[in-house]
Amino acid sequence: MANLSILKNGKAKAIRLSTLEAICKALECQPGDVLEYQSDEDTQE
């Protein structure tokens, strides 16, 4: 559950592929359905 808390709070710097796989299996979705790319420039503003 700690992984989900970190992801939910937006504090994750990275995600293990095994965690992403588990989330996608549980939600029956694809990675692009739950991930959004943000460049470093977007996060420094």
C-alpha positions as CSV (number, residue, x, y, z in Angstrom):
1,M,0.0,0.0,0.0
2,A,3.0,2.4,0.5
3,N,3.5,2.5,-3.3
4,L,0.0,3.6,-3.9
5,S,0.2,6.3,-1.2
6,I,3.4,7.7,-2.7
7,L,1.9,7.7,-6.2
8,K,-1.4,9.3,-5.0
9,N,0.4,12.1,-3.3
10,G,2.5,12.8,-6.4
11,K,5.8,12.3,-4.5
12,A,7.0,9.4,-6.7
13,K,10.2,10.0,-8.7
14,A,10.1,6.6,-10.4
15,I,7.9,3.5,-10.5
16,R,9.0,-0.1,-10.7
17,L,7.6,-1.9,-13.7
18,S,6.3,-4.6,-11.5
19,T,4.3,-2.0,-9.6
20,L,3.0,-0.6,-12.8
21,E,2.1,-4.0,-14.0
22,A,0.2,-4.8,-10.8
23,I,-1.8,-1.5,-11.0
24,C,-2.7,-2.2,-14.6
25,K,-3.8,-5.7,-13.9
26,A,-5.9,-4.6,-11.0
27,L,-7.5,-1.8,-13.0
28,E,-7.6,-3.7,-16.3
29,C,-6.0,-0.8,-18.1
30,Q,-2.8,0.1,-20.0
31,P,0.1,2.2,-18.6
32,G,-0.9,5.2,-20.7
33,D,-4.3,5.2,-19.0
34,V,-2.7,5.9,-15.6
35,L,0.6,7.8,-16.5
36,E,1.2,11.3,-17.8
37,Y,4.5,12.6,-19.0
38,Q,5.7,15.9,-17.5
39,S,9.0,17.4,-18.5
40,D,11.4,18.7,-15.8
41,E,10.6,22.2,-16.9
42,D,6.9,21.7,-16.0
43,T,7.7,20.5,-12.5
44,Q,10.2,23.4,-11.7
45,E,7.6,26.2,-12.2
